[in-house]
Amino acid sequence: LEGIARKIQLNKTDHDKAVDRYYRIADYLSGMHTEIIGLNPVVYPQGSFRTRSVISSYRDEDYDIYLILELLIDRAYDPEAVINFISDVMEQGKGKLQFDRVEKKRRCVSLKYQGMHLDITPAVLIDPNNLRLVSIFDTNPERPDHVLANPEGFARWFDQAVLPYETRSKFT
């Protein structure tokens, strides 16, 4: 199993690219040069990027990185308008952030790079006392306008379940 895990693990070059792109995007969205700054943006990784379990692409598929973009906005905003807004802001940063294209999805804005894509999911913090419980905007007509999620809560549970004890305190 260890051999399989090593084989599917993201290589150092791709990992370093993903980390660099995450920081560039977080800096861009938190910078004074975007329309988002007045919405108190908080950007953080979720999913396999947060739990340090990203695997390499399979065949010719991209590997993916997922980010949450918390905004201080009303949960009642139209999800499609929020996705369009984030897409427009990211499109303005295309040259600086060096991605190939922006793609709007149901819950996120996806930045396409060669070999990977990075999804930015806009959300609203539900309760500041409940670590990172968020409402995610969802444009799917079959579901309500929002989906509740707690990616940081899941990541902390994951860390407790899989990290060695001496490592846990560094991450949780």
Disulfide bonds with the S-S distance in Angstrom:
none
